[in-house]
Amino acid sequence: MKAVPSFPSYCLVTGTGGGIGKALVKALEEFSFPVAAFSRGGDSSGDLSPLPHPADSAWHFTGDLSDFDRMDMLLSTLIAAWGPPFLVVHNASVLFPRIPLWEEDGEHVRQTLRINLEVPMFWVSRLVPGMIRAKRGGHVFVSSTVGRVARPNWGTYAVSKAGIEALSANLALELPSPLFSFSLNPGAVMTRMRQKAYPDKDPADRKSPEEAARILARFLARLREPDAGRAYNGRRMDLDRLEDRDA
Ligand SMILES: NC(=O)c1ccc[n+]([C@@H]2O[C@H](COP(=O)([O-])OP(=O)(O)OC[C@H]3O[C@@H](n4cnc5c(N)ncnc54)[C@H](OP(=O)(O)O)[C@@H]3O)[C@@H](O)[C@H]2O)c1
């Protein structure tokens, strides 16, 4: 097995205020993978104090992801201290009530496209040039079954996730090796979003966020081995299949 590179590498995760994102920060820490965690509220240790050098453990930044001026400011602080991330996990998303497309509230449509699609495009535009210069790293786009297969009443959320799939696939064609991009469908996970999607009875067997995060973190930690991520470039991954790899 090739050795893990000696340069500092960390993972940037969006949407770490709850659900899969919050659990992922903890799980990555357990794999000694430092994290720059972006959430709307909670721990704001990263906003004002200087970051530890080199990167260790998790560092928390707060702000609404749709506020690109604030994100640019936080990103400058982060990059100055830790350099470009090795991995970017585009996890944050919103889901509004599931109704037919033509009944959706205009503001809900706007917010869904902004958070689920424009925000990942923002991070790609800001982070990829530095990652290319560093000659390493990759993007993981958290997707959904409904971004891959049409199902009724998933509305703009499904459209945004289909967009994420297109973003990941196009980026994969453009990134120079060994950089990489892939999408990841977490499957059914017991979070606030899942509760919103199925307020009455959930038809699926759901994982806890901690279980899903542990499987994902183990896989992501392995991508630190030289060129390991490129093998997944352009792929549509499923968390359930990652589980099989661990068996
Ligand atoms: N759970 C499932 O069964 C399932 C299935 C398929 C795909 N997914 C995908 O998995 C990912 C994680 O979802 P989840 O189930 O963990 O949902 P969740 O519990 O609702 O978590 C989503 C996170 O995104 C954050 N977020 C949303 N808008 C934000 C904004 N403007 N600024 C900053 N943070 C923002 C939320 O912050 P707040 O805590 O501040 O609201 C929350 O922490 C999403 O991409 C989702 O589409 C989930």
Ligand as a Chemical Component Dictionary entry (heavy atoms), coordinates in Angstrom:
data_LIG
# 
_chem_comp.id                   LIG 
_chem_comp.type                 NON-POLYMER 
_chem_comp.pdbx_formal_charge   0 
_chem_comp.three_letter_code    LIG 
# 
loop_
_chem_comp_atom.comp_id 
_chem_comp_atom.atom_id 
_chem_comp_atom.alt_atom_id 
_chem_comp_atom.type_symbol 
_chem_comp_atom.charge 
_chem_comp_atom.model_Cartn_x 
_chem_comp_atom.model_Cartn_y 
_chem_comp_atom.model_Cartn_z 
_chem_comp_atom.pdbx_ordinal 
LIG N1  N1  N 0  -31.402 12.046 5.100  1  
LIG C1  C1  C 0  -31.634 11.380 3.984  2  
LIG O1  O1  O 0  -32.351 10.364 3.987  3  
LIG C2  C2  C 0  -31.020 11.846 2.673  4  
LIG C3  C3  C 0  -31.311 11.118 1.509  5  
LIG C4  C4  C 0  -30.749 11.517 0.295  6  
LIG C5  C5  C 0  -29.905 12.618 0.266  7  
LIG N2  N2  N 1  -29.642 13.327 1.399  8  
LIG C6  C6  C 0  -28.716 14.463 1.307  9  
LIG O2  O2  O 0  -27.784 14.386 2.379  10 
LIG C7  C7  C 0  -27.318 15.713 2.707  11 
LIG C8  C8  C 0  -27.464 15.936 4.202  12 
LIG O3  O3  O 0  -28.861 15.916 4.513  13 
LIG P1  P1  P 0  -29.430 15.615 5.969  14 
LIG O4  O4  O 0  -30.385 14.506 5.829  15 
LIG O5  O5  O -1 -28.324 15.541 6.952  16 
LIG O6  O6  O 0  -30.317 16.941 6.179  17 
LIG P2  P2  P 0  -30.409 17.969 7.384  18 
LIG O7  O7  O 0  -30.408 17.259 8.662  19 
LIG O8  O8  O 0  -31.564 18.855 7.042  20 
LIG O9  O9  O 0  -29.032 18.763 7.250  21 
LIG C9  C9  C 0  -28.821 19.712 6.239  22 
LIG C10 C10 C 0  -27.808 20.697 6.758  23 
LIG O10 O10 O 0  -27.642 21.730 5.757  24 
LIG C11 C11 C 0  -27.597 22.972 6.454  25 
LIG N3  N3  N 0  -27.982 24.121 5.654  26 
LIG C12 C12 C 0  -29.079 24.255 4.891  27 
LIG N4  N4  N 0  -29.116 25.497 4.393  28 
LIG C13 C13 C 0  -28.018 26.140 4.858  29 
LIG C14 C14 C 0  -27.514 27.459 4.704  30 
LIG N5  N5  N 0  -28.151 28.371 3.967  31 
LIG N6  N6  N 0  -26.355 27.788 5.325  32 
LIG C15 C15 C 0  -25.710 26.881 6.092  33 
LIG N7  N7  N 0  -26.138 25.622 6.279  34 
LIG C16 C16 C 0  -27.287 25.274 5.663  35 
LIG C17 C17 C 0  -28.580 22.812 7.595  36 
LIG O11 O11 O 0  -28.327 23.802 8.543  37 
LIG P3  P3  P 0  -29.293 24.109 9.787  38 
LIG O12 O12 O 0  -29.011 22.976 10.751 39 
LIG O13 O13 O 0  -28.852 25.438 10.259 40 
LIG O14 O14 O 0  -30.689 24.093 9.234  41 
LIG C18 C18 C 0  -28.283 21.391 8.050  42 
LIG O15 O15 O 0  -27.243 21.369 9.017  43 
LIG C19 C19 C 0  -28.146 16.670 1.848  44 
LIG O16 O16 O 0  -27.402 17.023 0.690  45 
LIG C20 C20 C 0  -29.361 15.830 1.449  46 
LIG O17 O17 O 0  -29.938 16.292 0.246  47 
LIG C21 C21 C 0  -30.188 12.964 2.601  48 
# 
loop_
_chem_comp_bond.comp_id 
_chem_comp_bond.atom_id_1 
_chem_comp_bond.atom_id_2 
_chem_comp_bond.value_order 
_chem_comp_bond.pdbx_ordinal 
LIG N1  C1  SING 1  
LIG C1  O1  DOUB 2  
LIG C1  C2  SING 3  
LIG C2  C3  SING 4  
LIG C2  C21 DOUB 5  
LIG C3  C4  DOUB 6  
LIG C4  C5  SING 7  
LIG C5  N2  DOUB 8  
LIG N2  C6  SING 9  
LIG N2  C21 SING 10 
LIG C6  O2  SING 11 
LIG C6  C20 SING 12 
LIG O2  C7  SING 13 
LIG C7  C8  SING 14 
LIG C7  C19 SING 15 
LIG C8  O3  SING 16 
LIG O3  P1  SING 17 
LIG P1  O4  DOUB 18 
LIG P1  O5  SING 19 
LIG P1  O6  SING 20 
LIG O6  P2  SING 21 
LIG P2  O7  DOUB 22 
LIG P2  O8  SING 23 
LIG P2  O9  SING 24 
LIG O9  C9  SING 25 
LIG C9  C10 SING 26 
LIG C10 O10 SING 27 
LIG C10 C18 SING 28 
LIG O10 C11 SING 29 
LIG C11 N3  SING 30 
LIG C11 C17 SING 31 
LIG N3  C12 SING 32 
LIG N3  C16 SING 33 
LIG C12 N4  DOUB 34 
LIG N4  C13 SING 35 
LIG C13 C14 SING 36 
LIG C13 C16 DOUB 37 
LIG C14 N5  SING 38 
LIG C14 N6  DOUB 39 
LIG N6  C15 SING 40 
LIG C15 N7  DOUB 41 
LIG N7  C16 SING 42 
LIG C17 O11 SING 43 
LIG C17 C18 SING 44 
LIG O11 P3  SING 45 
LIG P3  O12 DOUB 46 
LIG P3  O13 SING 47 
LIG P3  O14 SING 48 
LIG C18 O15 SING 49 
LIG C19 O16 SING 50 
LIG C19 C20 SING 51 
LIG C20 O17 SING 52 
# 
